[in-house]
Amino acid sequence: MRRRPGDAVSSRCDVCGKQPGFGKRVARAGLRAQVRHVKGRSTRRFNPNIQPVRAVKDGTPVRMKVCTSCIKKGKVERRVSV
């Protein structure tokens, strides 16, 4: 899979910079298909779980794209809605 100029930027965390990882999808043949013959490999993409969040940055509310691991760790101060 070719990377297009806008692909990785749109799915990048604004806090930690996590972006898509790339690897291979392995097609196997045979009984139970774990230790048998490898028929082919194709490229695949591991996308991070990016969520749009309204957060406070430097005292001002902003919209950010943040991965769920940063949200769970508390690296983002969520905006308090009134």
PyMOL Python script that loads the backbone (N, CA, C, O; Angstrom):
from pymol import cmd

cmd.read_pdbstr("""\
ATOM      1  N   MET A   1       0.847  -1.176   0.000  1.00  0.00           N
ATOM      2  CA  MET A   1       0.000   0.000   0.000  1.00  0.00           C
ATOM      3  C   MET A   1       0.889   1.234   0.000  1.00  0.00           C
ATOM      4  O   MET A   1       1.792   1.367   0.826  1.00  0.00           O
ATOM      5  N   ARG A   2       0.623   2.121  -0.925  1.00  0.00           N
ATOM      6  CA  ARG A   2       1.414   3.345  -0.995  1.00  0.00           C
ATOM      7  C   ARG A   2       0.867   4.371  -0.028  1.00  0.00           C
ATOM      8  O   ARG A   2      -0.344   4.479   0.165  1.00  0.00           O
ATOM      9  N   ARG A   3       1.752   5.108   0.566  1.00  0.00           N
ATOM     10  CA  ARG A   3       1.334   6.183   1.468  1.00  0.00           C
ATOM     11  C   ARG A   3       1.094   7.431   0.642  1.00  0.00           C
ATOM     12  O   ARG A   3       1.948   7.870  -0.127  1.00  0.00           O
ATOM     13  N   ARG A   4      -0.083   7.985   0.821  1.00  0.00           N
ATOM     14  CA  ARG A   4      -0.421   9.230   0.148  1.00  0.00           C
ATOM     15  C   ARG A   4      -0.061  10.388   1.065  1.00  0.00           C
ATOM     16  O   ARG A   4      -0.011  10.206   2.282  1.00  0.00           O
ATOM     17  N   PRO A   5       0.193  11.577   0.517  1.00  0.00           N
ATOM     18  CA  PRO A   5       0.656  12.693   1.339  1.00  0.00           C
ATOM     19  C   PRO A   5      -0.236  13.029   2.528  1.00  0.00           C
ATOM     20  O   PRO A   5       0.285  13.380   3.587  1.00  0.00           O
ATOM     21  N   GLY A   6      -1.558  12.938   2.397  1.00  0.00           N
ATOM     22  CA  GLY A   6      -2.447  13.331   3.479  1.00  0.00           C
ATOM     23  C   GLY A   6      -2.819  12.214   4.437  1.00  0.00           C
ATOM     24  O   GLY A   6      -3.463  12.481   5.452  1.00  0.00           O
ATOM     25  N   ASP A   7      -2.437  10.969   4.157  1.00  0.00           N
ATOM     26  CA  ASP A   7      -2.884   9.831   4.949  1.00  0.00           C
ATOM     27  C   ASP A   7      -2.400   9.859   6.386  1.00  0.00           C
ATOM     28  O   ASP A   7      -3.214   9.851   7.310  1.00  0.00           O
ATOM     29  N   ALA A   8      -1.105   9.891   6.591  1.00  0.00           N
ATOM     30  CA  ALA A   8      -0.551   9.766   7.934  1.00  0.00           C
ATOM     31  C   ALA A   8      -0.833  10.998   8.787  1.00  0.00           C
ATOM     32  O   ALA A   8      -0.934  10.892  10.009  1.00  0.00           O
ATOM     33  N   VAL A   9      -0.960  12.147   8.169  1.00  0.00           N
ATOM     34  CA  VAL A   9      -1.167  13.379   8.926  1.00  0.00           C
ATOM     35  C   VAL A   9      -2.546  13.385   9.573  1.00  0.00           C
ATOM     36  O   VAL A   9      -2.688  13.826  10.714  1.00  0.00           O
ATOM     37  N   SER A  10      -3.561  12.904   8.863  1.00  0.00           N
ATOM     38  CA  SER A  10      -4.912  12.965   9.395  1.00  0.00           C
ATOM     39  C   SER A  10      -5.112  11.989  10.546  1.00  0.00           C
ATOM     40  O   SER A  10      -5.969  12.225  11.399  1.00  0.00           O
ATOM     41  N   SER A  11      -4.356  10.911  10.599  1.00  0.00           N
ATOM     42  CA  SER A  11      -4.505   9.952  11.685  1.00  0.00           C
ATOM     43  C   SER A  11      -3.270   9.970  12.578  1.00  0.00           C
ATOM     44  O   SER A  11      -2.672   8.930  12.855  1.00  0.00           O
ATOM     45  N   ARG A  12      -2.903  11.151  13.017  1.00  0.00           N
ATOM     46  CA  ARG A  12      -1.759  11.325  13.913  1.00  0.00           C
ATOM     47  C   ARG A  12      -2.241  12.001  15.191  1.00  0.00           C
ATOM     48  O   ARG A  12      -3.025  12.949  15.150  1.00  0.00           O
ATOM     49  N   CYS A  13      -1.758  11.499  16.329  1.00  0.00           N
ATOM     50  CA  CYS A  13      -2.145  12.061  17.625  1.00  0.00           C
ATOM     51  C   CYS A  13      -1.450  13.403  17.821  1.00  0.00           C
ATOM     52  O   CYS A  13      -0.247  13.524  17.591  1.00  0.00           O
ATOM     53  N   ASP A  14      -2.210  14.412  18.248  1.00  0.00           N
ATOM     54  CA  ASP A  14      -1.652  15.741  18.471  1.00  0.00           C
ATOM     55  C   ASP A  14      -0.804  15.802  19.743  1.00  0.00           C
ATOM     56  O   ASP A  14      -0.036  16.748  19.919  1.00  0.00           O
ATOM     57  N   VAL A  15      -0.927  14.813  20.631  1.00  0.00           N
ATOM     58  CA  VAL A  15      -0.185  14.825  21.891  1.00  0.00           C
ATOM     59  C   VAL A  15       1.114  14.031  21.781  1.00  0.00           C
ATOM     60  O   VAL A  15       2.192  14.568  22.036  1.00  0.00           O
ATOM     61  N   CYS A  16       1.017  12.755  21.401  1.00  0.00           N
ATOM     62  CA  CYS A  16       2.210  11.891  21.399  1.00  0.00           C
ATOM     63  C   CYS A  16       2.780  11.664  20.007  1.00  0.00           C
ATOM     64  O   CYS A  16       3.894  11.158  19.876  1.00  0.00           O
ATOM     65  N   GLY A  17       2.038  12.030  18.960  1.00  0.00           N
ATOM     66  CA  GLY A  17       2.538  11.860  17.608  1.00  0.00           C
ATOM     67  C   GLY A  17       2.370  10.462  17.049  1.00  0.00           C
ATOM     68  O   GLY A  17       2.964  10.136  16.021  1.00  0.00           O
ATOM     69  N   LYS A  18       1.566   9.621  17.710  1.00  0.00           N
ATOM     70  CA  LYS A  18       1.342   8.268  17.218  1.00  0.00           C
ATOM     71  C   LYS A  18       0.678   8.325  15.853  1.00  0.00           C
ATOM     72  O   LYS A  18      -0.253   9.102  15.640  1.00  0.00           O
ATOM     73  N   GLN A  19       1.163   7.491  14.918  1.00  0.00           N
ATOM     74  CA  GLN A  19       0.657   7.485  13.560  1.00  0.00           C
ATOM     75  C   GLN A  19       0.541   6.042  13.079  1.00  0.00           C
ATOM     76  O   GLN A  19       0.963   5.130  13.790  1.00  0.00           O
ATOM     77  N   PRO A  20      -0.018   5.810  11.891  1.00  0.00           N
ATOM     78  CA  PRO A  20      -0.204   4.437  11.433  1.00  0.00           C
ATOM     79  C   PRO A  20       1.103   3.662  11.323  1.00  0.00           C
ATOM     80  O   PRO A  20       2.140   4.201  10.935  1.00  0.00           O
ATOM     81  N   GLY A  21       1.023   2.379  11.676  1.00  0.00           N
ATOM     82  CA  GLY A  21       2.134   1.473  11.487  1.00  0.00           C
ATOM     83  C   GLY A  21       1.831   0.580  10.298  1.00  0.00           C
ATOM     84  O   GLY A  21       0.667   0.387   9.948  1.00  0.00           O
ATOM     85  N   PHE A  22       2.857   0.037   9.679  1.00  0.00           N
ATOM     86  CA  PHE A  22       2.672  -0.770   8.486  1.00  0.00           C
ATOM     87  C   PHE A  22       3.264  -2.145   8.703  1.00  0.00           C
ATOM     88  O   PHE A  22       4.249  -2.299   9.425  1.00  0.00           O
ATOM     89  N   GLY A  23       2.659  -3.148   8.076  1.00  0.00           N
ATOM     90  CA  GLY A  23       3.134  -4.513   8.219  1.00  0.00           C
ATOM     91  C   GLY A  23       2.639  -5.365   7.070  1.00  0.00           C
ATOM     92  O   GLY A  23       2.303  -4.853   6.002  1.00  0.00           O
ATOM     93  N   LYS A  24       2.596  -6.678   7.297  1.00  0.00           N
ATOM     94  CA  LYS A  24       2.174  -7.631   6.276  1.00  0.00           C
ATOM     95  C   LYS A  24       0.998  -8.456   6.775  1.00  0.00           C
ATOM     96  O   LYS A  24       0.921  -8.794   7.956  1.00  0.00           O
ATOM     97  N   ARG A  25       0.092  -8.775   5.875  1.00  0.00           N
ATOM     98  CA  ARG A  25      -0.971  -9.740   6.131  1.00  0.00           C
ATOM     99  C   ARG A  25      -0.513 -11.047   5.503  1.00  0.00           C
ATOM    100  O   ARG A  25      -0.256 -11.098   4.300  1.00  0.00           O
ATOM    101  N   VAL A  26      -0.409 -12.099   6.297  1.00  0.00           N
ATOM    102  CA  VAL A  26       0.137 -13.371   5.828  1.00  0.00           C
ATOM    103  C   VAL A  26      -1.005 -14.333   5.540  1.00  0.00           C
ATOM    104  O   VAL A  26      -1.785 -14.666   6.432  1.00  0.00           O
ATOM    105  N   ALA A  27      -1.100 -14.777   4.290  1.00  0.00           N
ATOM    106  CA  ALA A  27      -2.109 -15.762   3.891  1.00  0.00           C
ATOM    107  C   ALA A  27      -1.479 -17.142   4.006  1.00  0.00           C
ATOM    108  O   ALA A  27      -0.445 -17.415   3.396  1.00  0.00           O
ATOM    109  N   ARG A  28      -2.109 -18.011   4.793  1.00  0.00           N
ATOM    110  CA  ARG A  28      -1.573 -19.350   5.013  1.00  0.00           C
ATOM    111  C   ARG A  28      -2.522 -20.390   4.448  1.00  0.00           C
ATOM    112  O   ARG A  28      -3.727 -20.158   4.346  1.00  0.00           O
ATOM    113  N   ALA A  29      -1.966 -21.545   4.079  1.00  0.00           N
ATOM    114  CA  ALA A  29      -2.764 -22.641   3.572  1.00  0.00           C
ATOM    115  C   ALA A  29      -2.453 -23.886   4.384  1.00  0.00           C
ATOM    116  O   ALA A  29      -1.320 -24.087   4.822  1.00  0.00           O
ATOM    117  N   GLY A  30      -3.457 -24.711   4.579  1.00  0.00           N
ATOM    118  CA  GLY A  30      -3.232 -25.963   5.277  1.00  0.00           C
ATOM    119  C   GLY A  30      -4.133 -26.121   6.470  1.00  0.00           C
ATOM    120  O   GLY A  30      -4.881 -25.210   6.826  1.00  0.00           O
ATOM    121  N   LEU A  31      -4.062 -27.276   7.084  1.00  0.00           N
ATOM    122  CA  LEU A  31      -4.878 -27.614   8.232  1.00  0.00           C
ATOM    123  C   LEU A  31      -4.515 -26.719   9.408  1.00  0.00           C
ATOM    124  O   LEU A  31      -3.348 -26.640   9.791  1.00  0.00           O
ATOM    125  N   ARG A  32      -5.486 -26.059   9.973  1.00  0.00           N
ATOM    126  CA  ARG A  32      -5.355 -25.118  11.095  1.00  0.00           C
ATOM    127  C   ARG A  32      -4.508 -23.889  10.743  1.00  0.00           C
ATOM    128  O   ARG A  32      -4.458 -22.948  11.536  1.00  0.00           O
ATOM    129  N   ALA A  33      -3.867 -23.865   9.626  1.00  0.00           N
ATOM    130  CA  ALA A  33      -3.253 -22.688   8.987  1.00  0.00           C
ATOM    131  C   ALA A  33      -2.303 -21.886   9.864  1.00  0.00           C
ATOM    132  O   ALA A  33      -2.163 -20.682   9.648  1.00  0.00           O
ATOM    133  N   GLN A  34      -1.652 -22.489  10.831  1.00  0.00           N
ATOM    134  CA  GLN A  34      -0.680 -21.746  11.627  1.00  0.00           C
ATOM    135  C   GLN A  34       0.757 -22.184  11.322  1.00  0.00           C
ATOM    136  O   GLN A  34       1.661 -21.349  11.327  1.00  0.00           O
ATOM    137  N   VAL A  35       0.977 -23.426  11.066  1.00  0.00           N
ATOM    138  CA  VAL A  35       2.343 -23.896  10.825  1.00  0.00           C
ATOM    139  C   VAL A  35       2.512 -24.426   9.411  1.00  0.00           C
ATOM    140  O   VAL A  35       3.546 -25.009   9.087  1.00  0.00           O
ATOM    141  N   ARG A  36       1.504 -24.230   8.566  1.00  0.00           N
ATOM    142  CA  ARG A  36       1.550 -24.766   7.214  1.00  0.00           C
ATOM    143  C   ARG A  36       2.117 -23.751   6.240  1.00  0.00           C
ATOM    144  O   ARG A  36       2.700 -22.745   6.642  1.00  0.00           O
ATOM    145  N   HIS A  37       1.944 -24.017   4.990  1.00  0.00           N
ATOM    146  CA  HIS A  37       2.561 -23.262   3.907  1.00  0.00           C
ATOM    147  C   HIS A  37       2.045 -21.814   3.828  1.00  0.00           C
ATOM    148  O   HIS A  37       0.844 -21.571   3.946  1.00  0.00           O
ATOM    149  N   VAL A  38       2.949 -20.877   3.632  1.00  0.00           N
ATOM    150  CA  VAL A  38       2.580 -19.470   3.430  1.00  0.00           C
ATOM    151  C   VAL A  38       2.334 -19.265   1.941  1.00  0.00           C
ATOM    152  O   VAL A  38       3.227 -19.470   1.119  1.00  0.00           O
ATOM    153  N   LYS A  39       1.105 -18.857   1.601  1.00  0.00           N
ATOM    154  CA  LYS A  39       0.745 -18.683   0.190  1.00  0.00           C
ATOM    155  C   LYS A  39       1.111 -17.309  -0.344  1.00  0.00           C
ATOM    156  O   LYS A  39       1.461 -17.170  -1.516  1.00  0.00           O
ATOM    157  N   GLY A  40       1.034 -16.298   0.504  1.00  0.00           N
ATOM    158  CA  GLY A  40       1.352 -14.966   0.011  1.00  0.00           C
ATOM    159  C   GLY A  40       1.335 -13.961   1.134  1.00  0.00           C
ATOM    160  O   GLY A  40       0.857 -14.238   2.234  1.00  0.00           O
ATOM    161  N   ARG A  41       1.864 -12.789   0.843  1.00  0.00           N
ATOM    162  CA  ARG A  41       1.883 -11.691   1.806  1.00  0.00           C
ATOM    163  C   ARG A  41       1.433 -10.432   1.096  1.00  0.00           C
ATOM    164  O   ARG A  41       1.822 -10.165  -0.041  1.00  0.00           O
ATOM    165  N   SER A  42       0.606  -9.663   1.785  1.00  0.00           N
ATOM    166  CA  SER A  42       0.196  -8.375   1.245  1.00  0.00           C
ATOM    167  C   SER A  42       0.347  -7.337   2.344  1.00  0.00           C
ATOM    168  O   SER A  42       0.336  -7.672   3.529  1.00  0.00           O
ATOM    169  N   THR A  43       0.486  -6.104   1.958  1.00  0.00           N
ATOM    170  CA  THR A  43       0.720  -5.045   2.942  1.00  0.00           C
ATOM    171  C   THR A  43      -0.574  -4.688   3.658  1.00  0.00           C
ATOM    172  O   THR A  43      -1.662  -4.830   3.100  1.00  0.00           O
ATOM    173  N   ARG A  44      -0.453  -4.232   4.877  1.00  0.00           N
ATOM    174  CA  ARG A  44      -1.593  -3.769   5.654  1.00  0.00           C
ATOM    175  C   ARG A  44      -1.176  -2.598   6.507  1.00  0.00           C
ATOM    176  O   ARG A  44       0.006  -2.266   6.601  1.00  0.00           O
ATOM    177  N   ARG A  45      -2.159  -1.978   7.128  1.00  0.00           N
ATOM    178  CA  ARG A  45      -1.907  -0.754   7.883  1.00  0.00           C
ATOM    179  C   ARG A  45      -2.580  -0.868   9.244  1.00  0.00           C
ATOM    180  O   ARG A  45      -3.752  -1.233   9.330  1.00  0.00           O
ATOM    181  N   PHE A  46      -1.848  -0.560  10.299  1.00  0.00           N
ATOM    182  CA  PHE A  46      -2.370  -0.566  11.658  1.00  0.00           C
ATOM    183  C   PHE A  46      -2.662   0.876  12.049  1.00  0.00           C
ATOM    184  O   PHE A  46      -1.739   1.643  12.321  1.00  0.00           O
ATOM    185  N   ASN A  47      -3.935   1.250  12.080  1.00  0.00           N
ATOM    186  CA  ASN A  47      -4.308   2.625  12.400  1.00  0.00           C
ATOM    187  C   ASN A  47      -4.461   2.813  13.906  1.00  0.00           C
ATOM    188  O   ASN A  47      -5.038   1.950  14.568  1.00  0.00           O
ATOM    189  N   PRO A  48      -3.964   3.910  14.466  1.00  0.00           N
ATOM    190  CA  PRO A  48      -4.207   4.191  15.876  1.00  0.00           C
ATOM    191  C   PRO A  48      -5.650   4.638  16.087  1.00  0.00           C
ATOM    192  O   PRO A  48      -6.300   5.129  15.164  1.00  0.00           O
ATOM    193  N   ASN A  49      -6.139   4.462  17.301  1.00  0.00           N
ATOM    194  CA  ASN A  49      -7.511   4.846  17.629  1.00  0.00           C
ATOM    195  C   ASN A  49      -7.522   6.335  17.976  1.00  0.00           C
ATOM    196  O   ASN A  49      -7.305   6.715  19.127  1.00  0.00           O
ATOM    197  N   ILE A  50      -7.773   7.162  16.978  1.00  0.00           N
ATOM    198  CA  ILE A  50      -7.746   8.615  17.122  1.00  0.00           C
ATOM    199  C   ILE A  50      -9.175   9.125  17.316  1.00  0.00           C
ATOM    200  O   ILE A  50     -10.075   8.764  16.559  1.00  0.00           O
ATOM    201  N   GLN A  51      -9.379   9.966  18.333  1.00  0.00           N
ATOM    202  CA  GLN A  51     -10.684  10.521  18.637  1.00  0.00           C
ATOM    203  C   GLN A  51     -10.611  12.047  18.649  1.00  0.00           C
ATOM    204  O   GLN A  51      -9.645  12.613  19.161  1.00  0.00           O
ATOM    205  N   PRO A  52     -11.621  12.721  18.091  1.00  0.00           N
ATOM    206  CA  PRO A  52     -11.661  14.181  18.204  1.00  0.00           C
ATOM    207  C   PRO A  52     -12.090  14.571  19.618  1.00  0.00           C
ATOM    208  O   PRO A  52     -13.079  14.057  20.139  1.00  0.00           O
ATOM    209  N   VAL A  53     -11.336  15.482  20.232  1.00  0.00           N
ATOM    210  CA  VAL A  53     -11.559  15.854  21.632  1.00  0.00           C
ATOM    211  C   VAL A  53     -11.532  17.369  21.744  1.00  0.00           C
ATOM    212  O   VAL A  53     -10.718  18.039  21.107  1.00  0.00           O
ATOM    213  N   ARG A  54     -12.431  17.899  22.562  1.00  0.00           N
ATOM    214  CA  ARG A  54     -12.357  19.319  22.906  1.00  0.00           C
ATOM    215  C   ARG A  54     -11.581  19.404  24.203  1.00  0.00           C
ATOM    216  O   ARG A  54     -12.024  18.901  25.236  1.00  0.00           O
ATOM    217  N   ALA A  55     -10.431  20.036  24.148  1.00  0.00           N
ATOM    218  CA  ALA A  55      -9.535  20.081  25.295  1.00  0.00           C
ATOM    219  C   ALA A  55      -9.088  21.517  25.558  1.00  0.00           C
ATOM    220  O   ALA A  55      -9.322  22.424  24.759  1.00  0.00           O
ATOM    221  N   VAL A  56      -8.437  21.689  26.707  1.00  0.00           N
ATOM    222  CA  VAL A  56      -7.892  22.988  27.083  1.00  0.00           C
ATOM    223  C   VAL A  56      -6.385  22.945  26.880  1.00  0.00           C
ATOM    224  O   VAL A  56      -5.691  22.106  27.455  1.00  0.00           O
ATOM    225  N   LYS A  57      -5.886  23.866  26.050  1.00  0.00           N
ATOM    226  CA  LYS A  57      -4.452  23.943  25.799  1.00  0.00           C
ATOM    227  C   LYS A  57      -4.020  25.383  26.006  1.00  0.00           C
ATOM    228  O   LYS A  57      -4.496  26.279  25.309  1.00  0.00           O
ATOM    229  N   ASP A  58      -3.127  25.615  26.950  1.00  0.00           N
ATOM    230  CA  ASP A  58      -2.647  26.958  27.302  1.00  0.00           C
ATOM    231  C   ASP A  58      -3.809  27.881  27.711  1.00  0.00           C
ATOM    232  O   ASP A  58      -3.790  29.076  27.417  1.00  0.00           O
ATOM    233  N   GLY A  59      -4.807  27.320  28.383  1.00  0.00           N
ATOM    234  CA  GLY A  59      -5.916  28.115  28.888  1.00  0.00           C
ATOM    235  C   GLY A  59      -7.033  28.383  27.899  1.00  0.00           C
ATOM    236  O   GLY A  59      -8.045  28.983  28.262  1.00  0.00           O
ATOM    237  N   THR A  60      -6.870  27.946  26.642  1.00  0.00           N
ATOM    238  CA  THR A  60      -7.912  28.173  25.649  1.00  0.00           C
ATOM    239  C   THR A  60      -8.465  26.829  25.170  1.00  0.00           C
ATOM    240  O   THR A  60      -7.702  25.879  24.996  1.00  0.00           O
ATOM    241  N   PRO A  61      -9.775  26.738  24.957  1.00  0.00           N
ATOM    242  CA  PRO A  61     -10.344  25.491  24.454  1.00  0.00           C
ATOM    243  C   PRO A  61     -10.037  25.301  22.970  1.00  0.00           C
ATOM    244  O   PRO A  61     -10.226  26.214  22.166  1.00  0.00           O
ATOM    245  N   VAL A  62      -9.567  24.122  22.622  1.00  0.00           N
ATOM    246  CA  VAL A  62      -9.236  23.796  21.233  1.00  0.00           C
ATOM    247  C   VAL A  62      -9.744  22.400  20.911  1.00  0.00           C
ATOM    248  O   VAL A  62      -9.957  21.583  21.807  1.00  0.00           O
ATOM    249  N   ARG A  63      -9.937  22.133  19.622  1.00  0.00           N
ATOM    250  CA  ARG A  63     -10.290  20.804  19.166  1.00  0.00           C
ATOM    251  C   ARG A  63      -9.011  20.094  18.764  1.00  0.00           C
ATOM    252  O   ARG A  63      -8.214  20.632  17.996  1.00  0.00           O
ATOM    253  N   MET A  64      -8.813  18.896  19.275  1.00  0.00           N
ATOM    254  CA  MET A  64      -7.603  18.133  18.997  1.00  0.00           C
ATOM    255  C   MET A  64      -7.966  16.725  18.567  1.00  0.00           C
ATOM    256  O   MET A  64      -9.047  16.229  18.885  1.00  0.00           O
ATOM    257  N   LYS A  65      -7.055  16.082  17.839  1.00  0.00           N
ATOM    258  CA  LYS A  65      -7.175  14.665  17.521  1.00  0.00           C
ATOM    259  C   LYS A  65      -6.204  13.923  18.429  1.00  0.00           C
ATOM    260  O   LYS A  65      -4.990  14.091  18.313  1.00  0.00           O
ATOM    261  N   VAL A  66      -6.734  13.103  19.331  1.00  0.00           N
ATOM    262  CA  VAL A  66      -5.919  12.472  20.368  1.00  0.00           C
ATOM    263  C   VAL A  66      -6.179  10.973  20.356  1.00  0.00           C
ATOM    264  O   VAL A  66      -7.318  10.541  20.182  1.00  0.00           O
ATOM    265  N   CYS A  67      -5.124  10.176  20.542  1.00  0.00           N
ATOM    266  CA  CYS A  67      -5.304   8.730  20.620  1.00  0.00           C
ATOM    267  C   CYS A  67      -5.890   8.370  21.989  1.00  0.00           C
ATOM    268  O   CYS A  67      -5.719   9.104  22.962  1.00  0.00           O
ATOM    269  N   THR A  68      -6.573   7.243  22.043  1.00  0.00           N
ATOM    270  CA  THR A  68      -7.273   6.855  23.266  1.00  0.00           C
ATOM    271  C   THR A  68      -6.307   6.544  24.405  1.00  0.00           C
ATOM    272  O   THR A  68      -6.670   6.699  25.570  1.00  0.00           O
ATOM    273  N   SER A  69      -5.087   6.110  24.097  1.00  0.00           N
ATOM    274  CA  SER A  69      -4.122   5.849  25.168  1.00  0.00           C
ATOM    275  C   SER A  69      -3.722   7.138  25.870  1.00  0.00           C
ATOM    276  O   SER A  69      -3.484   7.117  27.077  1.00  0.00           O
ATOM    277  N   CYS A  70      -3.639   8.266  25.155  1.00  0.00           N
ATOM    278  CA  CYS A  70      -3.334   9.556  25.782  1.00  0.00           C
ATOM    279  C   CYS A  70      -4.514  10.046  26.611  1.00  0.00           C
ATOM    280  O   CYS A  70      -4.322  10.667  27.657  1.00  0.00           O
ATOM    281  N   ILE A  71      -5.738   9.770  26.149  1.00  0.00           N
ATOM    282  CA  ILE A  71      -6.921  10.158  26.912  1.00  0.00           C
ATOM    283  C   ILE A  71      -6.971   9.378  28.220  1.00  0.00           C
ATOM    284  O   ILE A  71      -7.248   9.950  29.275  1.00  0.00           O
ATOM    285  N   LYS A  72      -6.703   8.075  28.157  1.00  0.00           N
ATOM    286  CA  LYS A  72      -6.730   7.236  29.362  1.00  0.00           C
ATOM    287  C   LYS A  72      -5.644   7.625  30.354  1.00  0.00           C
ATOM    288  O   LYS A  72      -5.864   7.584  31.564  1.00  0.00           O
ATOM    289  N   LYS A  73      -4.475   8.003  29.851  1.00  0.00           N
ATOM    290  CA  LYS A  73      -3.362   8.375  30.727  1.00  0.00           C
ATOM    291  C   LYS A  73      -3.531   9.757  31.334  1.00  0.00           C
ATOM    292  O   LYS A  73      -2.780  10.125  32.237  1.00  0.00           O
ATOM    293  N   GLY A  74      -4.496  10.528  30.861  1.00  0.00           N
ATOM    294  CA  GLY A  74      -4.739  11.857  31.403  1.00  0.00           C
ATOM    295  C   GLY A  74      -3.799  12.911  30.868  1.00  0.00           C
ATOM    296  O   GLY A  74      -3.586  13.936  31.516  1.00  0.00           O
ATOM    297  N   LYS A  75      -3.232  12.681  29.701  1.00  0.00           N
ATOM    298  CA  LYS A  75      -2.324  13.665  29.106  1.00  0.00           C
ATOM    299  C   LYS A  75      -3.080  14.855  28.525  1.00  0.00           C
ATOM    300  O   LYS A  75      -2.479  15.878  28.197  1.00  0.00           O
ATOM    301  N   VAL A  76      -4.410  14.718  28.397  1.00  0.00           N
ATOM    302  CA  VAL A  76      -5.240  15.774  27.823  1.00  0.00           C
ATOM    303  C   VAL A  76      -6.205  16.254  28.893  1.00  0.00           C
ATOM    304  O   VAL A  76      -6.887  15.448  29.526  1.00  0.00           O
ATOM    305  N   GLU A  77      -6.266  17.570  29.097  1.00  0.00           N
ATOM    306  CA  GLU A  77      -7.228  18.153  30.032  1.00  0.00           C
ATOM    307  C   GLU A  77      -8.495  18.456  29.248  1.00  0.00           C
ATOM    308  O   GLU A  77      -8.525  19.355  28.408  1.00  0.00           O
ATOM    309  N   ARG A  78      -9.550  17.681  29.540  1.00  0.00           N
ATOM    310  CA  ARG A  78     -10.813  17.837  28.818  1.00  0.00           C
ATOM    311  C   ARG A  78     -11.476  19.155  29.196  1.00  0.00           C
ATOM    312  O   ARG A  78     -11.378  19.607  30.337  1.00  0.00           O
ATOM    313  N   ARG A  79     -12.144  19.758  28.234  1.00  0.00           N
ATOM    314  CA  ARG A  79     -12.838  21.009  28.464  1.00  0.00           C
ATOM    315  C   ARG A  79     -14.096  20.755  29.279  1.00  0.00           C
ATOM    316  O   ARG A  79     -14.834  19.812  28.995  1.00  0.00           O
ATOM    317  N   VAL A  80     -14.349  21.566  30.268  1.00  0.00           N
ATOM    318  CA  VAL A  80     -15.550  21.423  31.089  1.00  0.00           C
ATOM    319  C   VAL A  80     -16.684  22.177  30.415  1.00  0.00           C
ATOM    320  O   VAL A  80     -16.606  23.392  30.233  1.00  0.00           O
ATOM    321  N   SER A  81     -17.747  21.453  30.041  1.00  0.00           N
ATOM    322  CA  SER A  81     -18.887  22.115  29.387  1.00  0.00           C
ATOM    323  C   SER A  81     -19.806  22.731  30.441  1.00  0.00           C
ATOM    324  O   SER A  81     -20.047  22.138  31.493  1.00  0.00           O
ATOM    325  N   VAL A  82     -20.309  23.919  30.146  1.00  0.00           N
ATOM    326  CA  VAL A  82     -21.145  24.649  31.107  1.00  0.00           C
ATOM    327  C   VAL A  82     -22.595  24.555  30.715  1.00  0.00           C
ATOM    328  O   VAL A  82     -23.456  25.106  31.401  1.00  0.00           O
TER     329      VAL A  82
END
""", "prot")
cmd.dss("prot")
cmd.show_as("cartoon", "prot")
cmd.util.cbc("prot")
cmd.orient("prot")
